[in-house]
């Protein structure tokens, strides 16, 4: 990806229909402590500064792993509309992650995407190159991870 923040490549977005109401899907994707059961890379998180749930301006620490590499991120919620959207900016990477929920008959069409919101920090570039196999490899893994995450959300709520 170029150094400047640019619109998301269509491959940085995955959608999946889930047979559950949008409010239930929202409840699952905003459970940051439980995200580790859904995401191949994220192992969980915790709210910071007295926050106890998703609200615009709330911050949380996310923990991640890939192979032997372990790291944490600081994230700020920028959109929190129950049953509609949950979006947060990951400060260390310069990416914004978004989950959108659209009613679809008796279910929900869920879209997960990631978009750059600023130039990728040099530290993030170096970390990705040295510990995560390079930006292209990690980006491919993140794209596959978005699909896996939504499939796990579906399995959880449809069980």
Backbone torsions as a table, in degrees:
resi	resn	phi	psi	omega
1	UNK	NA	141.6	177.6
2	UNK	-61.0	162.1	-177.8
3	UNK	-66.9	-27.9	-178.5
4	UNK	-88.4	153.5	178.0
5	UNK	-68.2	126.4	-178.9
6	UNK	-133.8	163.4	179.7
7	UNK	-56.9	151.9	-179.9
8	UNK	-62.8	139.4	168.9
9	UNK	-67.4	139.1	179.8
10	UNK	-53.5	-24.4	179.0
11	UNK	-72.2	-10.9	178.5
12	UNK	-92.3	31.1	-179.6
13	UNK	-147.5	135.4	179.3
14	UNK	-134.4	137.5	177.3
15	UNK	-124.4	148.7	-179.8
16	UNK	-152.6	138.0	175.8
17	UNK	-85.2	131.7	-179.3
18	UNK	-124.4	132.1	-178.5
19	UNK	-81.7	70.7	178.1
20	UNK	-159.9	155.4	178.6
21	UNK	-67.8	151.9	-179.4
22	UNK	-55.5	-34.9	-179.4
23	UNK	-63.4	-37.2	178.7
24	UNK	-68.8	-41.4	178.1
25	UNK	-63.2	-44.4	178.7
26	UNK	-57.4	-44.3	179.6
27	UNK	-56.9	-39.9	-178.7
28	UNK	-72.4	-48.4	-175.0
29	UNK	-74.3	-15.2	176.8
30	UNK	-96.5	1.0	175.7
31	UNK	-83.2	82.1	-173.4
32	UNK	-66.3	-29.8	177.4
33	UNK	-65.9	-32.3	-178.2
34	UNK	-93.0	2.1	-176.7
35	UNK	-62.1	-24.4	178.9
36	UNK	-59.9	-25.1	178.5
37	UNK	-79.9	-10.3	-176.0
38	UNK	-110.9	-39.2	-171.9
39	UNK	-95.1	138.6	175.4
40	UNK	-68.9	-22.5	-176.3
41	UNK	-109.7	-42.7	-179.4
42	UNK	-75.6	133.8	180.0
43	UNK	-105.2	-2.9	177.8
44	UNK	143.0	-168.1	-179.7
45	UNK	-172.5	175.4	176.6
46	UNK	-149.8	145.4	179.9
47	UNK	-71.4	147.2	-179.0
48	UNK	-113.5	164.4	170.9
49	UNK	56.5	33.4	177.8
50	UNK	83.8	-1.9	177.2
51	UNK	-67.7	147.6	-179.8
52	UNK	-126.8	4.4	179.7
53	UNK	180.0	179.8	-174.9
54	UNK	-69.2	125.3	174.8
55	UNK	-158.8	144.5	179.2
56	UNK	-55.5	129.8	-178.5
57	UNK	94.8	-18.3	178.4
58	UNK	-66.5	147.5	179.3
59	UNK	-120.3	151.0	174.6
60	UNK	-144.5	155.0	174.8
61	UNK	-97.1	127.6	175.5
62	UNK	-107.5	143.8	176.4
63	UNK	-114.9	144.5	-172.5
64	UNK	-140.9	160.3	174.6
65	UNK	-150.9	149.1	170.6
66	UNK	-150.1	114.7	-175.1
67	UNK	58.2	-128.2	-179.7
68	UNK	-85.4	-13.2	-177.9
69	UNK	-76.1	135.9	176.6
70	UNK	-131.6	138.9	177.6
71	UNK	-157.5	164.6	176.6
72	UNK	-125.2	160.3	-180.0
73	UNK	-133.9	156.8	172.2
74	UNK	-108.2	130.3	-173.7
75	UNK	-127.5	146.0	178.2
76	UNK	-124.0	127.0	179.2
77	UNK	-70.9	128.0	179.3
78	UNK	-116.4	-9.1	177.0
79	UNK	-153.8	129.7	-179.6
80	UNK	-148.4	88.4	179.2
81	UNK	-119.0	101.5	-176.9
82	UNK	-49.0	129.6	179.3
83	UNK	77.1	0.7	-177.4
84	UNK	-127.2	-53.3	-174.0
85	UNK	-158.7	144.7	172.5
86	UNK	-137.9	124.8	-175.5
87	UNK	-142.8	139.6	178.9
88	UNK	-144.4	151.4	177.1
89	UNK	-99.8	130.5	175.2
90	UNK	-94.1	108.4	-170.2
91	UNK	-63.8	-37.3	-177.0
92	UNK	-70.5	-29.9	-175.3
93	UNK	-99.3	-21.8	-175.4
94	UNK	81.3	17.2	179.0
95	UNK	-113.8	147.3	173.8
96	UNK	-108.9	131.7	178.1
97	UNK	-106.4	135.9	-177.1
98	UNK	-135.7	138.5	169.8
99	UNK	-117.2	123.5	176.4
100	UNK	-115.0	138.4	179.3
101	UNK	-122.0	124.7	178.5
102	UNK	-123.3	127.9	176.6
103	UNK	-55.7	138.4	-179.3
104	UNK	-142.6	88.2	-176.3
105	UNK	63.2	-123.2	179.1
106	UNK	-93.6	15.5	180.0
107	UNK	-136.9	-157.2	-176.0
108	UNK	-139.3	134.2	169.9
109	UNK	-91.2	116.7	-177.8
110	UNK	-107.8	132.5	176.8
111	UNK	-122.7	128.4	172.6
112	UNK	-110.9	135.3	179.3
113	UNK	-147.2	163.1	174.3
114	UNK	-134.2	137.5	-177.6
115	UNK	-135.2	138.8	173.3
116	UNK	-70.7	139.7	176.5
117	UNK	-115.7	-5.8	175.7
118	UNK	-162.7	173.9	176.5
119	UNK	-59.0	136.1	-179.8
120	UNK	-65.5	125.4	-179.2
121	UNK	-61.6	146.5	-179.7
122	UNK	-57.8	-41.6	179.7
123	UNK	-59.7	-41.2	179.1
124	UNK	-65.2	-40.9	178.2
125	UNK	-61.1	-47.1	-179.1
126	UNK	-64.8	-44.5	179.1
127	UNK	-58.3	-45.8	-179.5
128	UNK	-63.6	-42.7	-178.8
129	UNK	-65.7	-46.5	-173.2
130	UNK	-80.9	-43.2	-171.8
131	UNK	-105.7	-16.4	-175.8
132	UNK	-117.2	13.4	173.9
133	UNK	84.7	9.4	179.8
134	UNK	101.5	158.7	-174.8
135	UNK	-64.8	-43.1	-179.1
136	UNK	-62.6	-45.3	179.7
137	UNK	-62.7	-45.0	-178.9
138	UNK	-67.6	-39.4	177.5
139	UNK	-60.6	-44.2	177.3
140	UNK	-60.0	-41.1	179.8
141	UNK	-66.7	-39.1	178.0
142	UNK	-63.9	-40.2	178.9
143	UNK	-62.7	-45.5	177.2
144	UNK	-64.8	-35.6	179.6
145	UNK	-65.5	-34.4	177.0
146	UNK	-62.9	-43.5	178.2
147	UNK	-62.9	-45.4	179.6
148	UNK	-62.3	-39.9	179.9
149	UNK	-61.8	-48.2	-179.6
150	UNK	-65.7	-35.5	176.7
151	UNK	-65.0	-36.6	178.0
152	UNK	-71.1	-36.8	174.1
153	UNK	-59.3	-47.3	-179.5
154	UNK	-60.1	-46.2	-179.7
155	UNK	-61.2	-39.0	-178.8
156	UNK	-68.1	-48.4	-174.7
157	UNK	-80.5	-21.8	179.4
158	UNK	-91.3	-6.3	-177.6
159	UNK	-69.1	NA	NA
